[in-house]
Amino acid sequence: MTRVVIIGGGPGGYEAALVASQLGGEVTLIDRDGLGGAAVLTDCVPSKTLIATAEVMTSMQSATELGLTIGGGTVQHAINVNLGLVNRRVLELARAQSADIAHNLGASGVQVLSGTGRLDGPNAVVATVGGVEQRLDAEVILLATGTRPRELPDAPPDGERILTWKQVYGLERVPEHLVVVGSGVTGAEFASAYNALGSKVTLVSSREMVLPGQDEEAARVLQDVFTRRGVDVRARSRATAVRREGDGVVVTLASGETIEASHCLMAVGAVPNTENLGLETANIATVRGYITVDRVSRTNARGVYAAGDVTGVFALASVAAMQGRIAMWHSLGDAVTPLDLQRVSSNVFTSPEIATVGVTQEQVEAGLSTAVGAMVPLRGNARAKMQNITEGFVKLFCLPITGIIVGGVVVAPHASELIHAIAVAVAERITVESFSHDFTVYPSISGSIAEAARRLHGHAEEHSITV
């Protein structure tokens, strides 16, 4: 029986443990912070639960336009946000999900040790549990220790007024004025959520547009929505310091300007958890602190694999889980397909959501792909009109000549659900011709995806089309 030791109980670790056990491995998982890791306890599950509550408030903002009122007043004025209650529900759901993972691991025969682990060469791990060390020999080792919020020297978080994305769930009241530093995915999501929950929000962005790295047209839609909803976007600004002052904070920008607010959320990236992991004992290669892996999750040390955010490959729970599974399939001799990032769909949980998969507009414009594209705004979609959806679009990319779908973008409510059809098309190399012949429900938002395919059909040799 192959002995497998996994350090880290997040998606990369626990999914790997389940696969390794299924394939007959003797599996030990060492976890420090709670099964599920940041994804379940302090990141994906909590933040998306908070955002789900914020979505209800967002819907209420347009209630009067749909003809809904309460007692002669507006619906949104009749709803109060009890953030303490919201956050308690958020954390309860996170703990419940973690408990479900523990149950599944136990039922699968995985031994879980609550403590820390470090490499002792490429074939052993030293686990520290309750202050006691024990050496675990292993034929296969997986490192899945994740990341933690990056902190600025002059903006130390205190968990009360200056917060990281791990600390926001202790708030009992909606911040009167929240400054969000960082306009990447995390910053944009929290800015969107707290704006909907009733906070005055200032978003400090070092770029001209929010969501650097995302589809530019999608980012422009979101920034326009932010501005219309009252978010103060400080473009091309950089925070150099944040300090507590009385019952509030003062954020200092590089320009010398200061912003006074009640709270500040720092969303300035992440740092890999590789300290005290014993990487040097196995000569594990790293780049900027992230563990280097290939497409089957191997490090440069034989028998040692890594998965998840600690690899810096793609900071998504779904990618972490797949990296962990791939590592076990490969190491234990099962059939395996190397990780293909072009098939990974991702989503930004703002309002509206932004979902993407495959080839991007940036790649096309840079000459890295020969794909052509078509974009269909949602303002012409019948279902969108019924739901008072006034912004958003569907964009598809296909290869010239063959018409094979290679990418797409959806900007819409619940884009995370709509992107799946495009992800399947990309993975299965479906052509716009075949896609155009498939039925969609009328009326539906998904009808705009089919419409984009129809617009591309017969025009795959032309330049991008906008309708």
N, C-alpha and C positions, 0 to 999 in steps of 0.2 A: 504494500500500500504506500502510495506517494505521500510524503509529509509536506503539507502546505502551511506556511505561516503568513498571515496577512496583518499588516500594521495599518490601522485606520478603518473605522466602521461606517464611512460615508457610502454613497452609491457605488463608487468604484470598489470599495472593500467588501461590502455585504453582498453585492451581486456576484462578485468573484467567488466568495465563500459558498454561495448556493450552487454555483456551477461546479466548483471543485468537488463539493460533497456529492453532487449528482453523478460525477464521473468517477467516484470511488476514492477520492483523496481523503487523507486524515487531516482535517482542517482545524487550525487554531487561528482565531481572529482576536487581535489585541486592540482594544478601543479605549480612548482616554476620556472623551467628552460626552459620549452617549451615542447609541446606535442610530444611524441615519446621518450623523455628521452635521455639518453646517447646512447642507441642503434641506434636511428635515427639521433641525432644531432652531436654526437662527437665520436661514436664508430663504430658500425656495418656498417651502411649505408656509412658514409664517408670513413672509412678504406677500405671497399670492393670496393668502387668506385675508390679510388686511386690504389688499387691492380689491378682492371680491366685494368687501363691504363698501369700499369707495365707489365701485361700479354702480351700486344701487343709488348712491347719492348723485352720481353723474347722470343716471337716467332720470332722476327727479328734476334735474335742472331744465329739462325740456318737457316736463310733464304738462305745463300749461299750454304748450304748443300742440299737444295731443288732446287737449280739451279736458284735462284732469285738474280739479280743484278740490279743496277740503274746506267746508264751512265758508265758502266765499273767498278763501285765501289760497295761496299757492301751496302745492304739496311739499316743496322743499322747506318752507318755513314751519311746517307742522312736524318736522323730524329733527330731533336733537341727537347729536353724536356723543355717546358715553364711551370715550376712548379706553377707559380702564376696563370696562366690560368687554369691549372689542378685543383688547389685547389679552385678556384672560382667556377668551375663547380661542384666540390665535395660538397661545401657548398650550392650551389643553389639546388642541388638534395635533400640534407638533409632538407632544408627549404620547398621544395615542398612536400616531404613526410610528414612532420609535418603538413602542411596545409591540406593535404588529411585526416589525422587523425582527425584534428579539424572539418572538414566538416562532417565526418562520425559520430562523437560524437554529433554534433549539430543536424544532421538529425535524430539521435536516441533519442533525447530528454534529453541528459545528460547535466546537468548544470556544466560548467567548471569555476572554480575560479582561477585566476592567483595570487598566493601567497603561503603562507606556512601553514602547519597544524600540530597540535600536539594533542595527546590524552588528554582528561580530564576524566580519568576513562575509563571503558570498553564500555560505551554507549554514548560517546560524543566526538566531536572533536572541538577544537578551531581553526578557520581559521583566518589568518591575511592577509587581502587584502588591499593594499594601506595604510598600517599603522593602519587600523581599524580592531579590533577583532570582530568576531561573533561566537557564540556557536551553533554548529550543533548537535542535538540529532540524534542518529542512532541506529537501531537494528543490523546492520551489518557494520563493519569497515574493510577495507583492507589497509594494509601498504605495499607500493611498492616504497620505496624511493631509491633503488639502491645503488651503491657504487661510490667511487671517486678514482683517482689514489693515490697509496701510495707514500709518499715522504720521502726521507732519510734526516735526520737532516743536514748532511754535503753535501747535493746535492740539495739545494733549486732551484726549477725551476724558470726561469725568463721569459719564453715565447718567448725568442729570440734565445738563444744558448743552454740553458739547458731546455729541453722540456719534458712534459708528453704527453701521447697519445691523450690528448684533445687539445694540443697546436700546433701540427705539421701542421695544415691546414692554418696557417698564414705565412708559408714560401713562399717566392717569387722565390727563386732559389734552385736548387738541391744542398744539402750540399756537399761540396768538400770531406769531411771526416766525416762520421757519426759513433759515437760510440753508440751502443745499449746495454744498461745494462739490462740483464735479457733475458733468452733464452726460456721462456715459450711461449705460443701461441702468445701473443701480440708482444713480442720481435722478435720472429721468422718471423712473418708476415711482420713487418716493415723492418726487415733486408733483407728479400727476395725482397720486393717491391723497396726499395731504391737502392739496388744492381742492379736491373734491370733498374732503372731510371738513373743510371750512377754514383752514389755515391761510393766512397771507403767506405766499411763498416767493422767495427770491432765489433764483437759480444762477449760480456763478459758473460760467462756462468759459474755458480757456480758448475755445474755438468760436468761429463765426456762427456755426450751426450746432444745435444739440445733437447727440448721438453720433459722434465721429466714428467712422467705420461702417455705419449703416447706409442703406440706400439713401442717396442725397435727397431725392424727391420725397421719400417717406419722412426723412428728418425735417424737411421744410414744412410738410403738412403738420407734423407734431408741434413744431415751433410756432406755427401760426395759430394752432389750437391753444397752446399755452398762453400766447399773448392775448387772444380773445377771451380766455377765461380768467385773466388777471394775474397770471404768473409773470413776475418781473425777471426777464431773462437778461442777465448781464453778460453779453457776448464779449469775447476777447478780453476776458478779465481773469485774473489769477489771485487766489487768496494766499496771502503770505503768513497770516497769523490769525488765531482766534483766541479770545480770552474771556473769562467770566467777569462780569461787572454787575454786582448786585443780583437781581433776579433775572438777569438777561445775559446776552453775549455781545461782544463787539468783534466784527469780522473786518480785518484790514486787508485791502487789496493792494496789488503791486503798484497801482497808480497812486497810492497814498490815501485813497478814499476809504472811509469806514462805513460799515452798515451795522446799525444797532437792531437787535432782534431778541426774541425770547429764547430761541433755541437755534442750534446749528447742527446739521447732519453732515458728516464728512464722508464723501463717497469718492475717494481719490485712488482707487485701485486696491490691489491685494498683494500680499507677500507670501511666498511658499513656505510651508512648515517643514523645513529640512534641518533645522538646528537640532543637535544632539540625536541625529538619526543614524550616526555611524557610517555615513556614506564613504568616508575616507578609508574605512577598513576594507571596503570592497572596490575602492577606486572608481566609484560611480561618477560618471560625467554629468556636469550640470552646466546650464547657460543662464546667467543672471539669477542663479539660485534655484532654477527649475530643473527637475531631473529630465535628462534627455532620453527619449524612447523612440523606437521605430514604429511602424504601422501595426505590429502585433504586440506592442507594449513592452518589448524587451529593452532593458538598459544595456550598457556595454559589458556588464558582468554576467557571466553565464548563470542561468537559474534565477536571476533577480529581475523582476518586472516592476513596472510602476503604472499607476492609473489615476485619472482625475485631474483636478486643478493643479496639483503639485507638479504635473508634467508641463503645464503651460500650453497644452495643445489646443484646447477649446473649452472655455470655462462654462460648461453646461453639465447638469446632472446626467442627462441622457448620454452624453459622450463619455463621462466618467464611468457610468455603468457598462457601456459597451466596451470600453478599454479593459475593464476588469474581467468581463466575460471572455473577451478575445485572449487575454493573457492566460486564462485557465484552459481554454480550448487548445491553445497552442502548446502550452507546457505539458498538458496531460494527453496529448496525442489525438485530439478530436479534430474534425474538419473545421477549418477556420478561413474566414475571408478577412483580409487586412482592412483596417479602418479607412474609410473613404469619406473625407470631410465634405465632398461635393454632394453627398446624400444626406447630410445632417440638416434638419430644419431647426430653426431657432425662433424665439419670439421675445419681443419687448412688451411687457405687460403694462403699457401706458393706456390712456384713453384718447384716441383709438389705439388698438394694439398694432404692432408691426411684426409681421412674420416673414421669414425669408428662407430660401433653400437654393442650393446650387449656384450657378453662374450669376454674377452680380453686374450691375450697370458699370461700376468702376472697372471691372475686368474687361468689359467690352470696350469701353472708352480708352483703356490703356493698351488695347491691341492684344491682350492676353487671351481673348476668346473671339471667335468669328461669329458668335451668336447674334441674331437679330431679335428685336423685341417689339411688343405691342402693349400699350397701357390703356385700360378702360376705367375712367373715373366712375365712382359709385353714384354720383349725383343723377345718372340716368337710369339706375336700377330701380325697378318698381318696388321691391321689398324695402330697399333703403329709404325710398320716399315715405313708405308707410310707417317706418320706424323713426322718421325724422333724422336720418343719417345724412349729413350734408358734406362730410369730408371723407377722403379715402379713395383708394383705387386698387385695381388688380393689374399686375404686370407679369407677362410671361416672356421667357426667352427660349428660342429654339435654334437649332443648327440650320444653316442654309442648305439648300438642296434636299437633305433628308427630312427636315422638319422635326427632328427629334427634340423633345422638350428637355432643356438642360438647366432651367432655373426659373424662379418666380418670386414675386413680392406681393404680399397682401397687406393693405392698410385698412383696417375695419374693426368694428367690435367683434371679439372672438375670432380674430385672425388666426390664433393658435389652433383652432379647430379646422379652419378653412384650408390652411396650408397643407394638410395631410394629402389631399387629392393631388396637389402639385408634387409633393415629395414622392408619392407613389409613381407618378408619371416620370420623374427624373430617374428614380431607381430602376424602373422597368423599361426605360428608354422608349416610352410611348411617343408617337408622333402627334403633331397638332391635327393631322387628318383623322387619326383614330379618336383622339380626344374630342374632336368636334362632333363626332357621330354618337357620342354617349349622351344619354338623357340627363337633364337636371330638372329639379322641381321648379315650377313657376307659380308664384314668384319666390325667388330666393337670392341671397347674396352670392351663393355659389354659381348662379347663372352667369355672373360677370366673368368667372374663370373660364367657362365654356365660351363666352363671347370673345375673350382675348384669344383663345385658341382659334376660333373661326376667323378672326381678323388676321391671324398669322397664316392660316391655311391658304396656299396659293401665292403668298407674298414672302416666302421664306428667303428669297434671293434679294429682297429689297432691304432698304435701311429701316430703322426703327419706325414704328407707326404709332401715332397717338390719336385716339378717337374721343 
